[in-house]
Every structure is written in C-alpha cells, then in structure tokens.
Amino acid sequence: MKYSYPISAPADAVFEILIDEQLKYYQRFLPKLHVLTVGTAVETQLPTKLNRMPLSAKLTVLKIDALTSFVQETTSASGKITQSYRLEEKKGRTVLTYEEQNDFNQSIAKASYGVTGLFYHFVFNLRAKKRARYLNTKANTLVTN
C-alpha cells in the first residue's frame, strides 16, 4: 500500500523532522540512542494490525538516504512489514510518499488480511495522511522559527 502527500515545507526540513520522530520512537526502547543509523534495531511487543494482540517483533532501520528516503523493517513470527518514506519531486512539487509492503509467512494471516484488506487500506490512507500532514506542519514550524 502506498500514500502520497504533496508537501509545502522544504524537503530537507520534512526529512529532518521525519528522522527526529523516528529517533524518538526508537529511543522509547533504547534510551541512550542519540543517532539513528542503518542497522539500528529494537525488539519489542507490538499490537497486530488485525486483532490488536501483542506480538514479539524486531524493528530494524534498513536505509537512510539523506533528504530522500527512510526505510525500516518490522519482522515477527507472522512475517515482515517494510515501511518506507520517500521525498520525491513530481510535476514541480515535493511529494512525501509512505509505503508499506506486507509479507506474511502463514496462509491464515494472508487470508485474514485479504478479508480485512479493504478496511485496512481505508484506515492506512487516513493514518498516512495524518502522519504526512503532521510532518509537513512541524517542518513548516521548524523553518519559520
């Protein structure tokens, strides 16, 4: 699934805020972490998307390309989710694209996801839009202060 949002803030400010927010998230599990780098990983309990039950998972930063992309992977017994943020120029505007790719190990997880996929896609778009707006607003505030 993918959601793209045109941003009004400078791309470098949006990227700075994105990395800062991701760092804060990782610091919840690694309080002494000061810099987010490729390979940074945490193990934690995360709620599943479908039934909100806690699941042991590992989050790993796979890629950080300054000012253009951030990719992390969440792995668990049921599979993996690759999440990526990309800043791109499209038709003279900067666009923030958030994408999730789900790879499930178990056929029951695939079937459950298939049944609830349309609903999840709707929720995904709402959350991605909210996140993109937040990053854009915070980046605009950073630039004006």
RABELZI-V786634 format. One record per pair of residues at least 12 apart in sequence whose C-alpha atoms are under 7 Angstrom apart, sorted by sequence separation. I is the first residue (numbers start at 1). GAP is how many residues later the second one is. D is the distance in Angstrom with one decimal. If there is no record, write none. Layout:
I GAP D
I GAP D
This chain:
44 12 5.8
45 12 5.9
60 12 5.5
61 12 6.5
71 12 5.7
72 12 6.5
85 12 5.6
86 12 6.6
23 13 5.8
29 13 6.6
44 13 5.5
59 13 6.8
60 13 5.3
71 13 4.3
85 13 4.6
43 14 5.7
44 14 6.3
59 14 5.6
60 14 6.5
70 14 5.7
71 14 6.4
84 14 5.7
85 14 6.6
43 15 4.3
59 15 4.5
70 15 5.2
84 15 5.2
42 16 5.6
43 16 6.4
58 16 5.5
59 16 6.6
69 16 5.4
70 16 6.7
83 16 5.7
84 16 6.6
41 17 6.8
42 17 5.3
57 17 6.4
58 17 5.3
69 17 4.4
83 17 4.6
41 18 5.4
42 18 6.7
57 18 5.5
58 18 6.6
68 18 5.5
69 18 6.3
82 18 5.6
83 18 6.6
41 19 4.2
57 19 4.6
68 19 4.9
81 19 6.5
82 19 5.1
40 20 5.7
41 20 6.5
56 20 6.2
68 20 7.0
81 20 5.5
82 20 6.6
39 21 6.0
40 21 5.4
81 21 4.5
39 22 5.3
80 22 6.0
81 22 6.2
38 23 5.1
39 23 6.2
80 23 5.3
37 24 6.9
38 24 5.4
79 24 5.6
80 24 6.4
38 25 5.6
79 25 4.3
38 26 6.4
78 26 5.7
79 26 4.8
78 27 5.3
78 28 6.2
98 30 6.8
15 52 5.5
12 55 5.5
11 56 6.8
11 76 6.9
11 83 6.8
6 87 6.7
7 87 5.8
6 88 5.9
7 88 5.7
6 89 4.3
7 89 6.6
5 90 5.4
6 90 6.2
4 91 6.3
5 91 5.2
4 92 5.6
5 92 6.3
4 93 4.2
3 94 5.6
4 94 6.4
2 95 6.9
3 95 5.4
2 96 5.8
3 96 6.4
2 97 4.2
1 98 5.6
2 98 6.4
1 99 5.3
1 100 6.4
18 117 6.6
17 118 6.4
14 121 6.1
3 122 6.3
14 122 6.0
17 122 6.2
5 124 6.9
3 125 6.4
14 125 5.1
13 126 5.1
5 127 6.5
9 127 5.8
8 128 6.9
7 129 6.0
9 130 5.9
9 131 5.0
